[in-house]
Amino acid sequence: MRGILTDVSSLNPTPPERMVDAQGRPYFLRDVDMTLARFRELLNDPDPDIRAYAMGKLLRQAKPDDVFTFVTVSDVRTNWERVAPFLGRTREFWRWLLDEWGELGVA
């Protein structure tokens, strides 16, 4: 091990009851008035651009430990080209993490 998370099982996600406020809005969507249920719908939208925008918002604004409550490493890898433009300053972190996990064989 090289001092990094070696797979998603070593993450510490936010408990579900602390993920949302009293109106059902997740903490990481502080800039929009959207429920967690609606956000999940966007992550599963048939339009790949809508899915990519939602995934980008998730990767950019949620704690990394919480990201994999909603998507898999494989989802992020598969959609990387569409998602990356939405990541802003977090793009290099996610690229680094995916590269590290790739070397370790994390799916």
KAGI-V832788 format. One line per field, one symbol per residue. ss: DSSP state (~ for helix, > for strand, _ for the rest). phi: phi as a letter, one per 30 degrees, with the letter a starting at -180 (. if undefined). burial: + if it has 16 or more other C-alpha atoms within 10 Angstrom, else -. A space follows every 10 residues. Layout:
# KAGI-V832788
ss = ???
phi = ???
burial = ???
This chain:
# KAGI-V832788
ss = _______~~~ _____~~~~> _____>~~~_ _____~~~~~ ~~~____~~~ ~~~~~~~~~~ ~__~~~~___ __~~~~~~_~ ~~~~~~_~~~ ~~~~~~~~~~ ~~~~___
phi = .cibdcaddc dbddeedcdb ddcicdedcd cbcbdddddd dddcdddddd eddddddddd cddeddeddc bcedededce dddedcdhdd ededdddddd dddcidd
burial = -----+-+-- --+-----++ ----++-++- ----++--+- -++------+ ++++++++++ ++-+-+++-- --+--+--++ -+++-++--- +--+---+-+ +------
